[in-house]
Amino acid sequence: MNARAERRAWIFGTTAPALVFLLVIAYLPIAYAVMLSFFKKTAFNPAMTWVGLANYRYILEEPELWNAFWRSVVFTLGAVGLQLVWGLLSALLLNRAFRGLNFVRSLFVLPYLLPSIVVALVFQWLLSQEYGVVNQVLMQTGVVTRPINFFGGLATAMWSVIGMAGWQYGSFATLLILARLQAINPKLYEAAAVSGAGTLRAFWDVTLPNLRTTLIVIALLRGIWMFNKFDSIWLVTHGGPLKATETLPLYAYRLAFEEFDFGLAAAACTVMFVVLLAGAVVYFKLFDPTREIEVGR
Amino acid sequence: MSRLRAYGPFALLLVVLVLVAFPFYWMVLTSFTPREALFRPPYRFVRLDLSLGNYRELLFATEFVRYFANSLIAAVGAIVLNVIAATLAGYGLTRFAFPGKKTFAFGTLFSYMFPPMLMAIPLYILFSALKMRNTYTGLILAHMAISLPLNIWLMWQYFQIVPPSLEEAAWVSGASRLRALGQVCLPSARPGILSVAIFSFALSWNDFTFAFLLQTDRKMFTLPVGLATFVEQTGVHWGMVMAAAVLVSVPTFLLVFFLQRYLLSGLRTAG
């Protein structure tokens, strides 16, 4: 074998497995969903009938898709906003040298890496109407007179889900922000102090500009993920009560597995994909993370 | 006022720490609380009448062990395939120049953003046709869809800090490329490979969506899917549910407290 052929064989042999897996298991299903969205296909009938844009016409004219879309927006803005506020606040508080910082760091990684099922079960238990310890404390301190039905109440379900997502993912934002805070040159603060800036002024002029990129990355990536979050929401509310927490992925799930219409579900999936694509384009335009690879380290 | 300035941040810090830590504390405490006590609120925040009854019931009166085994099989399969595919790709992408690399980078990162539900619905239909639902192979493949993009990215970055000069030295002394890869390059890439294994494990272990859609046969349930059924019955046995939550979290605790240095490189990538 000559050197050129050998080189080719190496390139092919090393990259092909990853490429094939990515194409078959990630890209093919999405392509299939897009294709399926132009067909009538139900769970009981293996036949597929071309219906053109009928599925889109149906779901785009129904208020349900739009309701789900706006719930996704509310959930995303709420959860991401909470994560940023919580992350920023707790990172600022933690940004000092103290014994046990390493332990605290580990503690803050935990919620992020915990299976969603664990977080969902623990929050259902903490916030249970009958036996929840949160209601117990609220009652004992006289904040409320009747226990709150956090995940089951029309007015509270969405906020409770947002709070849970904030807890699970917010503490990880803390760590990212903290790492960035500790990389800020202390001379900048000295300079600010010399020119007479108070704590607030220094925060505004030094801290925030330095955190800008980190905050934008968190907001964008988290936004993309929260918009399409299924497991956390499904596990605690199943989209209820009365669809109050039925976001887009839960809507797509319902179309596929409760109404057994795969064509409609595929159309809903395609709508999700378009939103994802828009987010990804913004992210890649702003950051081009692939540059890192070419420049190397 | 000056006292507020001095102690205010510490008081706030304490509140933050309690908010993060309390759910864990309550989960563990509940799991050791006898069943009778859990039906009689109000609860005490500290208690000493602890028991292992919930754990005993979980292990001997439910399918927990079976779910555990299923989860473990899926995770091990995902680890093996991820390590092979990601390591090879990382090596190839850093050691050779060829057209299409940038597209590959974009394609990898983009697929990292794909939400499980978007892939799970079409996979359900495809796997139904292929008779791959309720199989380990199907679930392992599905789990690769969530972990492989991140892992390719990790190894791509990792092989850049393994200097090619090490391998070149081996070639000079007569080793073939394959031998140099196996004996020089892979050992120096070991921390990266370990990170890949950890992430493959965690993402597979944590997955609910794929397993929920694809594994509909009770015998094939993974832990997250099995545990979700525990709270769907009436009269939820919270002590036992929390015992299950504790046991499912044990691997996560071990990873975070013992292998954190391997986690951090990946978490930075994960954003």
Interface residues (C-beta under 8 A of the other chain):
Chain A: E6 R7 W10 I11 G13 T14 T15 P17 A18 L19 F21 L22 I25 A26 Y27 L28 P29 I30 Y32 A33 L36 K41 L89 S90 L93 L94 V104 R105 S106 L107 F108 V109 L110 P111 Y112 L113 L114 P115 S116 I117 V118 V119 A120 L121 V122 F123 Q124 W125 L126 S128 E130 Y131 V133 Q136 Q140 W167 S171 F172 L175 L176 V217 I218 L221 R222 I224 W225 N228 K229 F230 D231 W234 L235 P249 A252 Y253 A256 F257 F262 A265 A266 C269 M272 F273 L276 G279 A280 F284 P289 T290 E292 I293 E294 G296 R297
Chain B: P9 L12 L13 V16 L17 L19 V20 A21 P23 F24 W26 M27 T30 L38 F39 P41 P42 Y43 L81 I84 A85 A86 L88 A89 Y91 G92 L93 R95 F96 F98 K101 K102 F104 A105 F106 G107 T108 L109 F110 S111 M113 F114 P115 P116 M117 L118 M119 I121 P122 L123 Y124 I125 L126 L141 A142 M144 A145 L148 P149 I152 W156 Q157 Q160 I161 R177 A202 W205 N206 F208 T209 F212 L213 L223 P224 L227 A228 F230 V231 W238 V241 M242 A244 A245 V248 S249 T252 F253 L255 V256 F257 Q260 L263 L267 R268 G271
